């Protein structure tokens, strides 16, 4: 089994995000966005401010596999 993946054909990676109707906990800006992110424990739905990059929340997304790092302690850095 190989972990080598082909080079992407796209010039830029694009992950769609959606606005969150809540102020940023760090700076108070209305620039909080929700998007998908791969963290140590697998895929999560993350909310972060686009102005100061303050972390607001993270929740796991149901997935069909168990990540190798399942059960490992993680940081709140996102």
Secondary structure, 3 states (H helix, E strand, C coil): CCCCCCCCCCCCCCCCCEECCCCCCCCCCCCEEEEEEEECCEEEEEEEECCCCCEEEEEECCCCCCCCCCCCCCCCCC
